[in-house]
Amino acid sequence: MTETESQAERQKRKMQKLKTKVDQHVAACDQERGVMILLTGDGKGKSSSAFGMVMRSLGYGYKVGVVQFIKGQQLSGEELYLRDSCPQVDFYQMGTGFTWDTQDRDADIAAAKTTWEVVAPMLRDESYHLVIIDELTYMLSYKYLDESMVIDALSNRPATQSVVVTGRGGTSSLKEIADTVSEIKDVKHAYHDNIKARKGVDY
């Protein structure tokens, strides 16, 4: 047996062992229900990941709801595409921009409550396969919305509905009820090198 053949055999045994382990784990997953995913952390890509799941759902013809807190003054590529090309997506933005733009806490709270009134019915409607709640974490950390109300709505949504919550500083309560929590780390960002946000990449 040559050295190359020996390496190939070892690799084959390793992959067979891994496949057996993976197959066993897949077989053990017998629950069929919607999930809650929390995408948090200081790194770039939380909203982008959520919109990737929007595309997945649309590929299967599912109904999707997207609600964005904070963002809205500057048009984004995802907004332009969804509004023009995806009538099966119910898309809503709070439209006030970032809190450092408004500098008006009372107005921000009012806008957050109005936006939540759009989210809440979606979380009760089983026709939505997927609901994206973008930047919700800020509304809780700034105490613009009552956390217990939000947690209750998320916890009691239809069993078939999945929901994705994004934003920095995901609270312990959100993490506790989420099925999947991913924290995106900020290793390096072009912004810190004074590189402008790129159309079609950053927005």
Long-range contacts (C-beta under 8 A, 24 or more apart in sequence): 33-159, 33-160, 34-129, 34-157, 34-158, 34-159, 34-160, 34-161, 34-162, 34-163, 35-162, 35-179, 35-180, 36-154, 36-162, 36-163, 36-164, 36-165, 36-177, 36-178, 36-179, 36-180, 37-162, 37-163, 37-164, 37-165, 37-178, 37-179, 37-180, 37-181, 37-182, 38-164, 38-165, 38-166, 38-170, 38-174, 38-175, 38-178, 38-180, 38-181, 38-182, 39-164, 39-165, 39-166, 39-167, 39-182, 39-184, 40-137, 40-166, 40-167, 40-168, 40-169, 40-170, 40-175, 40-181, 40-182, 40-183, 40-184, 41-168, 41-182, 41-183, 41-184, 41-185, 41-186, 42-168, 42-184, 42-185, 42-186, 43-184, 43-185, 43-186, 43-187, 43-189, 44-184, 44-186, 44-189, 44-202, 45-184, 46-166, 46-167, 46-168, 46-184, 47-78, 47-134, 47-135, 47-166, 49-166, 49-182, 49-184, 50-132, 50-134, 50-164, 50-166, 51-78, 51-132, 53-130, 53-132, 53-164, 54-78, 54-82, 54-89, 54-130, 54-132, 57-129, 57-130, 58-86, 58-88, 58-89, 60-129, 61-88, 62-88, 62-129, 62-130, 63-88, 63-89, 63-90, 63-127, 63-128, 63-129, 64-88, 64-89, 64-90, 64-128, 64-129, 64-130, 64-131, 64-132, 65-89, 65-90, 65-119, 65-122, 65-128, 65-130, 65-131, 65-132, 66-90, 66-91, 66-92, 66-131, 66-132, 66-134, 67-91, 67-92, 67-93, 67-115, 67-118, 67-119, 67-122, 67-131, 67-132, 67-133, 67-134, 68-92, 68-93, 68-94, 68-134, 68-135, 69-94, 69-112, 69-115, 69-133, 69-134, 69-135, 69-136, 69-138, 69-139, 69-167, 70-94, 70-96, 70-97, 70-98, 70-99, 70-135, 70-138, 71-97, 71-98, 71-134, 71-135, 72-96, 72-97, 73-97, 73-101, 74-203, 75-203, 76-203, 77-199, 77-200, 77-203, 90-122, 90-128, 92-118, 99-138, 99-142, 108-142, 108-144, 109-144, 112-139, 112-144, 112-145, 113-144, 113-145, 116-145, 116-150, 119-153, 120-153, 123-153, 123-154, 123-156, 123-157, 123-161, 123-163, 124-153, 124-157, 124-158, 125-158, 125-161, 126-158, 126-160, 126-161, 128-158, 128-161, 129-160, 129-161, 129-162, 130-161, 130-162, 130-163, 130-164, 131-157, 131-161, 131-162, 131-163, 131-164, 132-163, 132-164, 132-166, 133-163, 133-164, 133-165, 133-166, 134-166, 134-167, 135-166, 135-167, 136-165, 136-166, 136-167, 137-165, 137-166, 137-167, 137-168, 137-169, 137-170, 137-171, 137-174, 138-167, 138-168, 138-169, 140-171, 140-174, 141-169, 141-171, 147-171, 147-173, 151-177
